[in-house]
Amino acid sequence: MTAGGGGPRVRGTRAAARHGSATRGRIPELVVALVVAVAAVSYAAGRGGDPATQGPPTAPGPVDAGPSELAALVIRGATVPFVAVVGAGPSRAPAVVALPPALTFTAPGQGEASATDVAGFPGDSMRVAVSNAVGAWATHYGVLDLDGLGALVDGAGGITIDLPEPAVAGPNVLGPGEVTLDGRGTVTFLFDADRAAVTERFMFVLRALLEAPPELSGESLLATDDAAGLLGILRAARGADVTLPPTRRVAGTVTVPDQPAFDSYLKQVFGTPPPIRAIVQNGSGEPAIGEAVARKLIPAGFRIVLSGNAESFDHRITDVLAEGPENIEVARRARRALGVGRVALSQVPSGIGDITIVVGKDFTG
């Protein structure tokens, strides 16, 4: 199996292996709240902010084909984890979109989080967060560590990657040019990458694996909802390219999706329509309500752009508020997805979401 040389460039790496993952830094809560609010307003306006840190790449697949079936994939154990969405469908070219480790977005029920943070969530919570990031539901998910990935590489008989420049892996310097790796060599190649290079190395490896997807068993995975279902999507994604979505920096410190280019790109590669923006407020006081709401809303075509607590926890009935008369029908759609609540017109539109949901005690998840 050979990964073509048209992928991302591999930058310099450290020769000495590191033991254990780097400790994730945490952005102060106030700064995160400000950044997310700015990003959400920019999303609503479809403009503004600092220049994009990652411009929109060329998207594969016809725009008018049906949507792809999606799977969320996480690989842990390197300097930073790898988070990606794999998409395949009968009438669309397969594609894989990697989420940069620093990309920050709303993780329903968890607050604002980076892709690195999300990779450490329990499997199903990870799926909810990644689905919310891309605005479409991941039918299946899988979590591996480097040992599990190495076992997959050995099961495939090794992989061949085409490096555009030399890369250090253990005591060896690999490339430039075609390099064949077994499972152990793949683990070393990824483990020895520094934070700047590890995502690109993962992209090389995954592109090579998808040229002839190996067998995938439950033993290879740390977590999954359905190993057979995940394998089905990976098989259907044979030959998929691995790309990065458009992102940008806000306030010079935090990486966020570059909207509306981010959703436009996902529509091109996966065929998924831009999601409806929902603000969710917990008015019942029940824990983990945001994640439970997200499981209902995201498959119905929504993305939670902001979440938090309502002014009080004594809301008996869930209110689904349309942000303007033009959003009454999408508010009714959300109410149907939730299965409870009442629809009304917001008297004070936020300018950030299309609807606002104040979750009451009638919602049990």
ZITA-V964025 format. One line per field, one symbol per residue. ss: DSSP state (@ for helix, = for strand, . for the rest). phi: phi as a letter, one per 30 degrees, with the letter a starting at -180 (. if undefined). burial: + if it has 16 or more other C-alpha atoms within 10 Angstrom, else -. A space follows every 10 residues. Layout:
ss->???
phi->???
burial->???
This chain:
ss->.==....... .......... ........@@ @@@@@@@@@@ @@@@@..... .===...... ........== ======.... .========. .========. ..=====... ====@@@@@. ..@@@@@@@@ @@@@.....= =====@@@@@ @@@@@...== ===...===. .===..==== =.@@@@@@@@ @......@@@ @@@@@@@@@. .......@@@ ..==..@@@@ @@@@@@.... ====..==== ...====... @@@@@@@@@@ .....===== ==......@@ @@@@@@@@@@ .========. ........== ==..@@@@@@ @@@@@@@@.. .====..... ....=====. .....
phi->.bcddddddc debcdddccj dddddcdeed dddddddddd dddddiajjd eddbddddcd iddcdddddc bcbbbcjdeb dcbbccbaad bbddabcdce eddcadceib idbddddddc deeddeeddd dddciadddb bbbbcddddd ddddddijbb ccddadbdbi dcccidjdbc bcdddddded ddddddcddd dedddddddd daeddbcedd cdaadadddd deddddceid dbbcddbacc hibcdbeddd dedddddddc iddedddbcb bdcciddhdd dddddddddc jcbdcbblcd dbccddcdcc cddjedcedd ddddddddib jbcbcddbed iccdbbccdc dddci
burial->++++--++-+ +-+-+-+--- ---------- -+--++-+++ +++------- -+-+-+--++ +---+-++++ ++++++++++ +++++++++- -+++++++++ ++++++++++ +++++++++- --++++++++ ++++++++++ ++++++++++ ++++-+-+++ ++++-+++++ ---++--+-- ++++++++++ +++++-++++ ++++++++++ ++++-+---+ +-+++-+-++ ++++++++++ ++++++++++ ---+++++++ ++++++++++ ++++++++++ +++++---++ ++++++++++ ++++++++-+ --+-+-++++ ++++--++-+ +++++-++-+ +-++++---- -+++++++++ +-+--
